[in-house]
Amino acid sequence: MKLIGTWIVGGFFLLAGTWIVNNLRLETGVSEVSYALALVIALIFFLIAGLCWINVSVAAKHKF
């Protein structure tokens, strides 16, 4: 059950990172600092999603 939960959490982090990147535009009213901060947050979400999925794959290999 923990494996499935971690896999789903990784999917949510990937979804959140993708949503941030798809809605990110450097337009009037958006400073360069806030744009860069949003990019960094999206990158962190992608990295967390990758770590979740790596943990699931390693645990599945050891379990099965």
ABEGO torsion letter per residue (X at the ends): XAAAAAAAAAAAAAAAAAAAAAABBBBBGBBAAAAAAAAAAAAAAAAAAAAAAAAAAAAAAAAX
